[in-house]
Amino acid sequence: MKIPRNLKGSYLAEVLCRSWDYIVIHQQGSHIILETQIPKHQRISIPNHNPLRVGTLNSILRAISLHKQVSKQDILDTL
């Protein structure tokens, strides 16, 4: 699994909303706040940076994959 190095935060938020049942709650400063109720409540913050740092992206992917019970690769395949 190779983490992309040129991914925008806003693009990641769009993909999560379109493919993974997240909705944008609001934006606070440079962070986009997303929320889902499927399978249970989760709220995540995505920095609206260009590009996202690799460690930050990896942390976001880890949190989503644990919550949705899928692999990080499954999430990366939708990008």
N, C-alpha and C positions, 0 to 999 in steps of 0.2 A: 504494500500500500504506500503510495507516494502522495504526500500532502501538497496541494498546489501552493505555489509561492506568490502568485499574482492575483489573489482573490479579493475583491472589494467586499467590505462589510455589508453594504446596501444590497449587493447581488446575493450574498448568502441569505440575508433576511428575506428577499423575494422568493428564493428557492424553498426555504423552510415554510413560508406561507403557502406557496403553490402546491408543494408535494408532501409536506409533513404535518399538516393541520395546525400550524401556528397562525396567530393573528398579531398584528402590530397593535400594541396598547398605546404607546406614546414614544416620543423621543425626548431624552433628557440630555442636553448638551450634545455630545457627539456619539451617544449611545442609543441604539434602537432597542426598545424593550418589547420582547415577544412573549406570548403566553399561549398555552394549549391546555385543553381539558381532557385530551385523549392520550393514554388511558386514564391518567389522573392529572391533577393540576401541576403545571411547571411553568416557571417564569425564567427567562434567560435574557441576558444583556449582550448585545452584539455591538462592538465598537464600529462606528461608521468611518473606518480608515481605509486608505487605499495605498498599499495592500495591507491585509491583516497579517500580523506577525504569525509565524508558523506555530509557536507555542500557544498563542491565544486561540488560533483556529483549532488546534489539536484538543485543547481543553473544552471548547464549545462542542466539537464533534463527540468527544467522550461523554459529556453530560447528556447530549441528545440520544446517543446510542444506548446508554444505560437506561434512560427513561423510556424509550420506545422499544427496547429489547431487540435491537438490530445491530449489525456490525457497522463500524465507521465506514467501511468500504461501500456498504449499501447507500449510505448518505452521500458519499463522494460520487457515486455513480449517477446521482440525480443532478449534479452540478453541471 
